[in-house]
Amino acid sequence: MSADTYQPSPTKGRRYKKTWMFMEPSTPKGVTILDLGTKNPFSEFLTEIGYNVLNTQGEDLDENPESVSQYQSEVTTAFEIFEHLLNPLGVLKSIKSDRLFASIPLSLWFAKSYRNKNDRWDQHFHEFEDWQFDWLLEKAGWEIVRREKWTSPTKINGIRPILRLFTPRYYIVEARRKK
């Protein structure tokens, strides 16, 4: 399976493909990856193409940020998870890996933070600006190696969908633990 053939759904397929294209050059085959969050289509994809993927088990990372320190891996991934945490700093400090790939939805001036009133976990406490996320990573002991942003176009009519054509929505970084 390749990034070109991996399409879990039309809405997530583009984001997953971009995520993999960002990760691939710096992630040697066969390394162990800790994916923060429960098993998901992207962690299954990584397993299918030859990585040993560990997932956290759904524990409350705000209440127990140190729980991630029990996992040994060369790489940690955290894709769209930090915006759900009240205090992501503790989790970032507890990661044992030397390399981190993390993505977040960016704060958009024309849209409020995502909220799902029917599910207390499926909502965003933070939607960062890029500089805020960079600062959080630096404070937690990470050094950004590279970064990228991309848009999130939709096929819906309206002003906000037009703005989404050229306003970056996602921000991804590769970071390494400071020595």
Secondary structure, DSSP 8 states (H G I E B T S, - for coil): --TTT--S-HHHHHHHHHHHHHHGGG--TT-EEEESSS--HHHHHHHHTT-EEEE--S--TTT-GGGGGG---SEEEEES-GGG-S-HHHHHHH---SEEEEEEEB--TTS-----TT-SSSS-S--B-HHHHHHHHHHTTEEEEEEEEE----S--SHHHHHHTTS--EEEEEEEE--
